[in-house]
Amino acid sequence: MKAFISSVVASAILLALPAAQAADNDLAALEKAARAEGQVNSVGMPDTWANWKDTWSDLSSKYGLKHSDTDMSSAQELAKFAAEKENASADIGDVGAAFGPIAVAKGVAQPYKPTHWDQIPTWAKDNDGNWMLAYTGTIAFLIDKQQVKDAPHSWADLKKGKYVVTIGDVGTAAQAANGVLAASYALGGDEKNLKPALAFFGELAKEGRLGVTDPVIANIEKGEIQVAVVWDFNGLNYRDQIDKNRYEVVIPSDGSVTSGYTTIINKYAKHPNAAKLAREYILSDEGQINLAKGYARRFVRNI
């Protein structure tokens, strides 16, 4: 589990670009090449997450790119890239911060430095452009007030509650892993000492209060989730899509964590130029505004 939660230090691997790809500093050539490819296929970038819907809509209307997405966790995305290799069905994915270095170590990423590269803080990017954070979120509670009458405002409240708490798959999802880390800080631990959080969730499981359903919008809408541990941008987005009056989103008062997400362009992408153009757009002024509309926090650039 620690491999998914703590920062991963890996040597950067410089990957050669296929000859068919446009030079990084030639946006006109990149757009032309992307239009010729005509499509971009993503993983882990569904319409309901961080307002990717508007991003894909804009890439379609502005550049004529068709789009498809298969939703999956950060670990699953990188596993897919590694398994498919030259038979790649995906061009780009969106993974948690800790998974950027993992993608480099696995050799499944290819570099691209967008126009606004120099405006991205050093701590938020890979030196060679294999990954760079585009937005952040903070771990929060999404509470179904129809099922939970006494809404929790802290991890301590969760511990003494009677409702089911759902966090997701800690082994594969960055959101779930950061949820455990947030609990760890709140309960006296840190990224090197997860025992307080593991004991906390272990106790919930013993009480039959640890949900096994994924905290995704479809399951939330069906009423299968009482309290979910999610990114604040997801919680606010799900609340507003389903029923603003029914759901409450709370940052736990006794501890949380903020972390970011980065696009990973598949080394084996069939539409590499379209993937590069997608990253270029995501880091543009308009792309950052789109993410903010999805309640993600823009931090890499001041616009």
C-alpha positions as CSV (number, residue, x, y, z in Angstrom):
1,M,0.0,0.0,0.0
2,K,2.9,2.4,0.8
3,A,4.0,2.3,-2.8
4,F,0.7,4.0,-3.7
5,I,0.6,6.5,-0.9
6,S,4.1,7.8,-0.4
7,S,6.1,9.7,-2.9
8,V,8.0,7.6,-5.4
9,V,11.5,8.6,-6.3
10,A,12.5,7.2,-9.7
11,S,15.2,8.0,-12.3
12,A,13.9,10.0,-15.3
13,I,13.8,8.1,-18.6
14,L,14.2,10.1,-21.8
15,L,11.9,8.5,-24.4
16,A,12.5,9.0,-28.1
17,L,9.5,10.4,-30.0
18,P,8.3,8.6,-33.1
19,A,9.2,10.4,-36.3
20,A,5.5,11.0,-37.1
21,Q,5.1,13.4,-34.2
22,A,5.3,17.1,-34.5
23,A,8.1,19.1,-32.8
24,D,7.1,20.3,-29.3
25,N,7.7,23.9,-30.1
26,D,5.6,24.0,-33.3
27,L,1.9,24.4,-32.2
28,A,0.7,24.9,-35.8
29,A,2.3,21.6,-36.9
30,L,1.0,19.9,-33.7
31,E,-2.6,21.0,-34.4
32,K,-2.3,19.9,-38.0
33,A,-0.9,16.5,-37.0
34,A,-3.6,16.1,-34.4
35,R,-6.4,16.9,-36.8
36,A,-5.0,14.3,-39.2
37,E,-5.2,11.7,-36.4
38,G,-8.7,12.8,-35.8
39,Q,-9.3,11.3,-32.3
40,V,-8.0,10.9,-28.8
41,N,-8.8,8.0,-26.5
42,S,-8.4,8.5,-22.8
43,V,-8.6,6.4,-19.6
44,G,-9.6,7.7,-16.2
45,M,-10.9,11.0,-17.6
46,P,-14.7,10.5,-17.7
47,D,-17.2,13.4,-18.1
48,T,-18.1,13.4,-14.4
49,W,-14.6,13.8,-13.1
50,A,-13.1,17.4,-12.9
51,N,-15.3,18.6,-15.7
52,W,-13.5,16.7,-18.4
53,K,-16.8,16.9,-20.3
54,D,-16.1,20.5,-21.3
55,T,-12.5,19.7,-22.2
56,W,-13.5,16.9,-24.6
57,S,-16.3,19.0,-26.0
58,D,-13.9,21.9,-26.8
59,L,-11.3,19.6,-28.3
60,S,-14.0,18.3,-30.6
61,S,-15.4,21.7,-31.6
62,K,-12.1,23.5,-31.9
63,Y,-9.9,20.7,-33.5
64,G,-12.3,18.1,-34.8
65,L,-11.1,15.4,-32.4
66,K,-13.4,12.5,-31.6
67,H,-13.1,11.1,-28.1
68,S,-13.8,8.0,-26.0
69,D,-13.0,7.2,-22.4
70,T,-12.8,4.1,-20.2
71,D,-12.9,5.0,-16.6
72,M,-10.4,3.3,-14.3
73,S,-8.1,3.9,-11.4
74,S,-4.6,5.3,-11.6
75,A,-2.9,1.9,-11.1
76,Q,-5.2,0.3,-13.7
77,E,-4.4,3.0,-16.3
78,L,-0.6,2.4,-16.0
79,A,-1.1,-1.4,-16.0
80,K,-3.2,-1.1,-19.2
81,F,-0.4,1.0,-20.9
82,A,2.2,-1.6,-19.9
83,A,0.1,-4.6,-20.9
84,E,-1.1,-3.4,-24.3
85,K,2.2,-1.8,-25.5
86,E,2.2,-1.4,-29.3
87,N,-1.5,-2.6,-29.3
88,A,-2.4,0.5,-27.3
89,S,-6.1,1.4,-27.2
90,A,-5.6,4.5,-25.0
91,D,-3.6,7.6,-25.8
92,I,-3.7,9.6,-22.5
93,G,-4.7,9.1,-18.9
94,D,-5.2,11.1,-15.7
95,V,-3.4,9.8,-12.6
96,G,-2.7,10.8,-9.1
97,A,0.5,12.7,-8.3
98,A,2.4,9.6,-6.9
99,F,1.7,7.7,-10.1
100,G,3.6,10.1,-12.4
101,P,7.0,8.9,-11.3
102,I,5.7,5.3,-11.3
103,A,4.8,5.8,-15.0
104,V,8.3,7.0,-15.7
105,A,9.8,4.1,-13.9
106,K,7.6,1.6,-15.8
107,G,8.6,3.2,-19.1
108,V,5.0,3.8,-20.2
109,A,5.0,7.6,-20.5
110,Q,6.3,9.9,-23.2
111,P,7.3,13.5,-22.6
112,Y,5.6,16.6,-23.9
113,K,6.3,20.1,-22.4
114,P,3.3,22.4,-23.2
115,T,3.6,26.1,-24.0
116,H,3.1,27.1,-20.3
117,W,5.8,24.7,-19.1
118,D,8.0,27.5,-17.5
119,Q,5.0,28.6,-15.4
120,I,4.6,25.3,-13.7
121,P,6.5,25.0,-10.4
122,T,9.4,22.7,-10.3
123,W,7.9,20.5,-7.6
124,A,4.8,20.0,-9.8
125,K,6.5,18.5,-12.9
126,D,9.0,16.0,-14.2
127,N,12.2,17.5,-15.6
128,D,11.7,15.8,-18.9
129,G,8.0,16.6,-19.3
130,N,6.7,13.1,-18.7
131,W,4.2,14.4,-16.2
132,M,3.0,17.7,-14.7
133,L,0.2,18.4,-12.3
134,A,-2.8,20.3,-13.8
135,Y,-5.1,20.6,-10.8
136,T,-5.5,19.7,-7.1
137,G,-8.2,18.5,-4.7
138,T,-8.6,18.1,-1.0
139,I,-10.0,15.0,0.7
140,A,-13.6,15.6,1.9
141,F,-16.7,13.7,3.1
142,L,-19.7,13.5,0.8
143,I,-22.8,12.9,3.1
144,D,-26.2,11.7,2.1
145,K,-28.4,13.7,4.5
146,Q,-31.4,11.5,3.8
147,Q,-29.6,8.6,5.3
148,V,-27.3,10.3,7.7
149,K,-29.1,12.7,10.1
150,D,-26.1,13.7,12.2
151,A,-23.6,14.8,9.5
152,P,-19.9,14.1,10.4
153,H,-17.5,17.1,10.3
154,S,-14.3,15.2,11.4
155,W,-12.7,11.7,11.4
156,A,-13.6,11.6,15.1
157,D,-17.3,12.0,14.1
158,L,-17.0,9.2,11.6
159,K,-15.6,6.9,14.3
160,K,-18.5,7.4,16.6
161,G,-21.2,7.3,13.9
162,K,-23.6,4.5,13.0
163,Y,-23.6,4.9,9.2
164,V,-21.5,3.1,6.5
165,V,-18.3,4.9,5.3
166,T,-17.1,4.2,1.7
167,I,-13.6,5.0,0.6
168,G,-12.9,2.8,-2.5
169,D,-10.0,0.6,-3.5
170,V,-6.9,1.9,-1.6
171,G,-4.6,-0.4,-3.6
172,T,-5.4,1.1,-7.0
173,A,-7.1,4.5,-6.7
174,A,-5.2,7.7,-5.7
175,Q,-8.4,9.2,-4.2
176,A,-8.8,6.3,-1.8
177,A,-5.1,6.2,-1.0
178,N,-5.1,9.9,-0.1
179,G,-8.2,9.3,2.0
180,V,-6.2,6.9,4.1
181,L,-3.4,9.4,4.3
182,A,-5.8,12.2,5.4
183,A,-7.1,9.9,8.2
184,S,-3.6,9.1,9.2
185,Y,-2.7,12.7,9.7
186,A,-5.9,13.4,11.6
187,L,-5.3,10.5,13.9
188,G,-1.7,11.2,14.8
189,G,0.1,9.4,12.0
190,D,1.7,10.6,8.8
191,E,2.8,9.3,5.4
192,K,5.4,7.1,7.1
193,N,3.1,5.9,9.8
194,L,-0.3,4.7,8.5
195,K,-1.1,2.5,11.5
196,P,-3.6,4.9,13.0
197,A,-5.6,5.1,9.8
198,L,-5.4,1.3,9.2
199,A,-6.6,0.7,12.7
200,F,-9.4,3.2,12.1
201,F,-10.7,1.6,9.0
202,G,-10.1,-1.9,10.5
203,E,-12.5,-0.9,13.3
204,L,-15.1,0.3,10.8
205,A,-14.9,-3.0,9.0
206,K,-15.3,-5.0,12.3
207,E,-18.5,-2.9,13.0
208,G,-19.8,-3.6,9.5
209,R,-19.5,0.1,8.6
210,L,-16.8,0.0,5.9
211,G,-18.5,0.1,2.5
212,V,-17.2,-2.0,-0.4
213,T,-19.0,-0.1,-3.2
214,D,-17.0,2.3,-5.3
215,P,-17.9,6.0,-4.4
216,V,-18.8,6.9,-8.0
217,I,-21.7,9.0,-9.1
218,A,-23.8,6.1,-10.3
219,N,-23.7,4.3,-7.0
220,I,-24.2,7.5,-5.1
221,E,-27.3,8.4,-7.1
222,K,-28.7,4.9,-6.4
223,G,-28.5,5.6,-2.7
224,E,-25.8,3.0,-2.1
225,I,-23.5,5.4,-0.4
226,Q,-24.1,7.0,3.0
227,V,-20.8,8.8,3.6
228,A,-18.1,8.8,1.0
229,V,-14.4,9.8,1.3
230,V,-13.7,11.6,-1.9
231,W,-11.9,14.6,-3.4
232,D,-13.7,17.8,-2.7
233,F,-14.1,18.5,-6.4
234,N,-15.8,15.1,-6.9
235,G,-18.1,15.6,-3.9
236,L,-19.2,19.1,-5.0
237,N,-19.7,17.9,-8.6
238,Y,-21.7,14.8,-7.6
239,R,-23.8,16.9,-5.1
240,D,-24.7,19.4,-7.8
241,Q,-25.5,16.8,-10.4
242,I,-27.8,14.7,-8.2
243,D,-29.4,17.0,-5.6
244,K,-27.8,20.0,-3.9
245,N,-30.2,19.8,-1.0
246,R,-29.7,16.1,-0.3
247,Y,-25.9,16.1,-0.1
248,E,-23.4,17.9,2.1
249,V,-19.6,18.2,1.3
250,V,-17.3,18.7,4.3
251,I,-13.5,19.0,4.7
252,P,-12.8,17.1,7.9
253,S,-11.8,19.6,10.6
254,D,-9.2,17.4,12.3
255,G,-7.1,16.7,9.2
256,S,-7.0,16.3,5.4
257,V,-4.6,16.3,2.5
258,T,-4.3,18.2,-0.8
259,S,-2.8,16.5,-3.8
260,G,-2.9,16.8,-7.6
261,Y,-3.4,14.9,-10.8
262,T,-1.3,14.7,-14.0
263,T,-1.9,13.6,-17.5
264,I,0.2,10.7,-18.7
265,I,0.7,10.4,-22.5
266,N,1.0,6.7,-23.4
267,K,4.4,5.9,-24.8
268,Y,2.7,3.6,-27.3
269,A,-0.2,6.0,-28.2
270,K,-1.8,5.6,-31.6
271,H,-2.7,9.2,-31.6
272,P,0.3,10.9,-29.9
273,N,-0.2,14.3,-31.5
274,A,-3.9,14.4,-30.4
275,A,-2.8,13.4,-26.9
276,K,-0.2,16.2,-26.8
277,L,-2.7,18.7,-28.1
278,A,-5.1,17.6,-25.3
279,R,-2.4,18.3,-22.7
280,E,-1.6,21.6,-24.3
281,Y,-5.3,22.6,-24.0
282,I,-5.6,21.3,-20.4
283,L,-2.7,23.6,-19.3
284,S,-4.1,26.6,-21.3
285,D,-6.1,29.4,-19.8
286,E,-9.3,28.0,-21.1
287,G,-8.5,24.4,-20.1
288,Q,-7.7,25.5,-16.5
289,I,-11.0,27.4,-16.3
290,N,-12.8,24.3,-17.4
291,L,-11.2,22.3,-14.6
292,A,-12.2,25.1,-12.1
293,K,-15.8,24.7,-13.3
294,G,-15.6,21.1,-12.2
295,Y,-14.5,22.4,-8.7
296,A,-10.9,21.3,-9.2
297,R,-8.4,23.8,-7.9
298,R,-6.2,25.6,-10.4
299,F,-2.7,26.0,-9.0
300,V,0.0,25.5,-11.6
301,R,-0.6,28.9,-13.2
302,N,-2.2,32.2,-12.3
303,I,-4.6,33.3,-15.0
